[in-house]
Amino acid sequence: MNSLRGHIQPCVTQHLQHPHNLPSHPPFIRSMQKGYTGAAPDDCISPTHQHQCPYTSSTSSFRSSINGRIFNITLKLSCHSHNIIYLITCTKCNKKYIGKTKKIPLRTRFTSHRFDINNDRGTSVAKHFNLDDHAHQHVNTIAIDQLPGSDNISLLNKETHWIHTLGTTEPHGMNIKEQESFPISIRFK
């Protein structure tokens, strides 16, 4: 028991000193800080270790900006989830963007969005958060749906469904255009 206690105390201390665990920074702001790696120290990862994910908001529902409809999130999703549909919301103007991850976790996908925003790349998300009156502090990301073990076509269809359902295409949202749905399953090798 003493050896376990000896391991837990340094882990907790190290965890509390890690920059992404400072309580004064909301998760979506912490994740945008330059130099932030997004990872807790390796020796702090354990079944008893719980920390606020710096990439996603903790919420059980989200609202359409177009019609006000509320959608409940019924799955247990985190920044470690993959094959998911995610929603980026601008907390300044409430415009939304729907995206998907394939075999990578949300935290990896969001890292590329963060890079694009910080470097003012030409993506629709980066362009939006680099507008004069917007900033990376206005980014809020949540995982909303998952298709575990699904093929790319099913994931694309699910992404298209959410883009259409939430009305996230320009000018109301940040998606450039609606994706084309594929009614049949086609497998690429």
Order of alpha helices (4+ residues) and beta strands (2+ residues): alpha-alpha-beta-beta-beta-beta-alpha-alpha-beta-alpha
